[in-house]
C-alpha cells in the first residue's frame, strides 16, 4: 500500500458523508439531553447516572458502535454556615444558592477505522428568568484518545513508514463544548456546539492535508400537551449540522402515561424511522430504540439498536417546584 494516508482520508470522508456526523448519533437524546448539551447538567435538580449503548447496522462489518456512562448533579441548599450577628444570636445561611450544576461522562465511539475513547467534564449555571422558566448555560472540556484501528488495514510492505504514524499509536485530542438550555413545565429549548477547537489529526506526511473534526451544532425543542390528568403528548424536533455537512433533522412525537411509561415515533430526514419505548420503576428508567434505515444497507443488517438505563436520586418536593420530564 503506497498511499495509506490518502486512502484513510478518503475512507473517513466517506464515513462522514454517509453518517452526516463525525460525532456519535443518538436516537434517545430526549432522555439524556446532557450528552449533546452541557447546559443541561443539573438543570432538573436530580443526581442522575445514565448509561447508553448503541449498535448501528448490526451485522455490517465496521459499523458505528457507541457506549457512554454519564452523571450529572446540582449544588443545592444542603450545606450551611453559621454567622454570628450578636453575642447570643446565630444566623444559618446556605453555602450555595442552587445555581451551579456539574457533570461528566466517559465514552467509547468506534466508526470504521476510527476509534475514540475519552471523557467530558461540564460546568453549568442556572437562573430563573420568570417564575417558572429556567435559563441554563454550560461549558465543558473534552479529551479523547483518537486512534486508527491498524487491524483493519493490510500493508504490502511491513516496513511502510505509516506503520509508525502517530494515529496508529493514538493521539490525545483536547476540545470543548458550549450549550444554552431553557426549561419550562410546558416546553424545553436548547442550543449547543461541540468541538469548538476544531481539532485536527494529520493523515500521513505533509502531502496529505489535515483531517479536521468539524464544529457540530445542535438545536432542539419539545412541547407538552396535557390531554388528561395522566396522559401527555410531546412533539419534539432536533436539528443537527456541521461546518461541512448539510443539516439533518429528527421530528417526532412521544406519548407519556403517568410519567411512568412512554412510547414514540421519530422521522430522521437522512432516511430513517425510529421507534422507541420505555418505562420507569421507582427511580430507575429503561428505554429502548430501534432505527429502521430507509437505504440499501438495511437489506444486509439487523437494524440499529439503542438501550438507555438511568437512575435518578433526589426528592423533588424538597428541591424544586417542578422537574424536567424524563
C-alpha positions, 0 to 999 in steps of 0.5 A, a space after each residue: 500500500 503506497 498511499 495509506 494516508 490518502 486512502 484513510 482520508 478518503 475512507 473517513 470522508 466517506 464515513 462522514 458523508 454517509 453518517 452526516 456526523 463525525 460525532 456519535 448519533 443518538 436516537 434517545 437524546 430526549 432522555 439524556 439531553 446532557 450528552 449533546 448539551 452541557 447546559 443541561 447538567 443539573 438543570 432538573 435538580 436530580 443526581 442522575 447516572 445514565 448509561 447508553 449503548 448503541 449498535 448501528 447496522 448490526 451485522 455490517 462489518 465496521 459499523 458505528 458502535 457507541 457506549 457512554 456512562 454519564 452523571 450529572 448533579 446540582 449544588 443545592 441548599 444542603 450545606 450551611 454556615 453559621 454567622 454570628 450577628 450578636 453575642 447570643 444570636 446565630 444566623 444559618 445561611 446556605 453555602 450555595 444558592 442552587 445555581 451551579 450544576 456539574 457533570 461528566 461522562 466517559 465514552 467509547 465511539 468506534 466508526 470504521 477505522 476510527 476509534 475514540 475513547 475519552 471523557 467530558 467534564 461540564 460546568 453549568 449555571 442556572 437562573 430563573 428568568 420568570 417564575 417558572 422558566 429556567 435559563 441554563 448555560 454550560 461549558 465543558 472540556 473534552 479529551 479523547 484518545 483518537 486512534 486508527 484501528 491498524 487491524 483493519 488495514 493490510 500493508 504490502 510492505 511491513 516496513 511502510 513508514 505509516 506503520 509508525 504514524 502517530 494515529 496508529 499509536 493514538 493521539 490525545 485530542 483536547 476540545 470543548 463544548 458550549 450549550 444554552 438550555 431553557 426549561 419550562 413545565 410546558 416546553 424545553 429549548 436548547 442550543 449547543 456546539 461541540 468541538 469548538 477547537 476544531 481539532 485536527 489529526 494529520 493523515 500521513 506526511 505533509 502531502 496529505 492535508 489535515 483531517 479536521 473534526 468539524 464544529 457540530 451544532 445542535 438545536 432542539 425543542 419539545 412541547 407538552 400537551 396535557 390531554 388528561 390528568 395522566 396522559 401527555 403528548 410531546 412533539 419534539 424536533 432536533 436539528 443537527 449540522 456541521 461546518 461541512 455537512 448539510 443539516 439533518 433533522 429528527 421530528 417526532 412525537 412521544 406519548 407519556 402515561 403517568 410519567 411512568 411509561 412512554 412510547 414514540 415515533 421519530 422521522 430522521 430526514 437522512 432516511 430513517 424511522 425510529 421507534 422507541 419505548 420505555 418505562 420507569 420503576 421507582 427511580 430507575 428508567 429503561 428505554 429502548 430504540 430501534 432505527 429502521 434505515 430507509 437505504 440499501 444497507 438495511 437489506 444486509 443488517 439487523 437494524 440499529 439498536 439503542 438501550 438507555 438505563 438511568 437512575 435518578 436520586 433526589 426528592 423533588 418536593 424538597 428541591 424544586 417546584 417542578 422537574 424536567 420530564 424524563 
